[in-house]
Amino acid sequence: MEGVNSSSSISDLDELARLLDRPRVNIERKRSFDERSFSEMGIFDNVNSPGGWETPVSSARNSFEPHPMVAEAWDALRRSLVYFRGQPVGTIAAYDHASEEVLNYDQVFVRDFVPSALAFLMNGEPDIVKNFLLKTIQIQGREKRIDRFKLGEGAMPASFKVIHDPIKETDSINADFGESAIGRVAPVDSGFWWIILLRAYTKSTGDTSLAETSECQKGMRLILSLCLSEGFDTFPTLLCADGCSMVDRRMGVYGYPIEIQALFFMALRSAMSMLKHDAEGKEFMERIVKRLHALSFHMRSYFWLDFQQLNDIYRYKTEEYSHTAVNKFNVIPDSIPEWVFDFMPLRGGYFIGNVSPARMDFRWFALGNCVAILASLATPEQSASIMDLIEERWEELVGEMPVKICHPAIESHEWRIVTGCDPKNTRWSYHNGGSWPVLLWLLTAACIKTGRPQIARRAIDLAEARLLKDGWPEYYDGKSGRFIGKQARKFQTWSIAGYLVAKMLLEDPSHLGMISLEEDKQTKPVIKRSYSWT
């Protein structure tokens, strides 16, 4: 630590290391850890241990010497709070009064609230998270119809709006399950984020009573019923339409998008730890174990790409038949885009965007890869390779504002066909290669889990140089993320919360236990070579 002699610094760190081993702590710190401090504390020694991370119960906001914009971020986050009958139940998507079009940015989005919820949990304020979890599970129980068609019973809302009637002095809630969304697509990820957040609440507070309520148990089972239902699919991955996740517009991610598969995997594992061991719970646990075993094998084998794997695909034979086929999805080598040959370093790898018959989407998607690390969908070796890739391709994947939602952007004729000439998703903008500050918390969490805090520190420094000055934009445009997005909302809540969560994670790595899962040896598939398709 700066300004402290080495002997006293090591002594202080040893004391902190001893304290961090306790399940319930409230630690005050004066400065952020640097890479040396993490190493000396042995904070990463238990990343791949059977016990995993221990998360302290939050009781008060950790005290440390913050960057000046931390206080500004907390003030902005609190201004976004939404109240229902006097109780906080979420945060609106954006507090941008300068924008002429409100659209649905004044609503509480399930996926958007997750970083806000984590910030409040880390700050010792779990009540708002509990209220949100209970309110959304009540909304889930409503009948959902879109154009006379009834949605699955377990579907969770994309967002909801609290409507205040000043005359009657009553509050009501209007939920959107996709019937009002642009493109009319229901969110597949909302249910997964809800389960993940329920586990984060339980880990943070030590309170298992909420997850054990009949409402939450039923809510989990309904979500699981939807995604574990049997059909015609021959793959353990989840078939999804375009627009069903954070990339909520047409961007060619239909099929088996990495983001949904990683969230699916994480939600299944989170539910396993919270389902009651009654008759219904045990039935779902058995189904989950079988699915996890198949899903982890499928993703680690067929979605993984590194230099050797790329070379193997480049040499594929086609039209192979029978169980002995190497090119199982009949991918034509000529379909490999030119950019990936230059992009793929000798050191590093990642989970590609999509795999389906005769199709591989080689694009990099940040959220899916980071969640894969946090959920231990990626093996320790694959997790390290993803971090290697980020370091090797920093300019492309991070640039001047973390983090690229995907790389590279699609443009010209391909943009017209894939996006339907979407004027918002032009090249290097919004979902099409835009830079999203909210992803900073996921990158930071992945960095801490893999023992690379220096990567997170570098990314946070970039964000701190501009985020507050620019008014907390929703996203940035340009190949390196230099420009504020052309239609980006200011005071975007998840940009604010994502920054706060990243800071608090780096300040107190034990918070990682809320959102990180260690590899389950019981569901670990036996594969001969992690990166092989054979």
Protein Blocks (a to p, Z undefined) as FASTA:
>chain_A
ZZiafklmmmmmmmmmmmmmpmbdcdddfbdcdfklmmmnommmmmmgmklpaddddfbd
cdddddfklmmmmmmmmmmpcceehiafbdcfbfcfkbmblmlmlbccfklmmmmmmmmm
mnopaklmmmmmmmmmmmmmpccdeehiacdfklccfbdcddddfklopacddddehjmm
ghiaacfklmmmmmmmmmmmmmmnopaklmmpmklmmmmmmmmmmmmpccfbfbfbdcdd
ehiamblccehighjafklmmmmmmmmmmmmmmpccbfklmmmmmmmmmmmmmmmmmmmm
mmpccfklmmmmmmpcehiecjklmblnopafklpcfklmmmmcfbdcdddfbdcehiac
fbdcfklmmmmmmnomacfklmmmmmmmmmmmmmmmnmmaccdfbdcddehjllmmmnoo
paklgghiajlopacfklmmmmmmmmmmnopaklmmmmmmmmmmmmmmnoppabdcdjko
paccfklcehifklmmmmmmmmmmmmmmmlmmmmpccddfklmccdfblkbcZZ
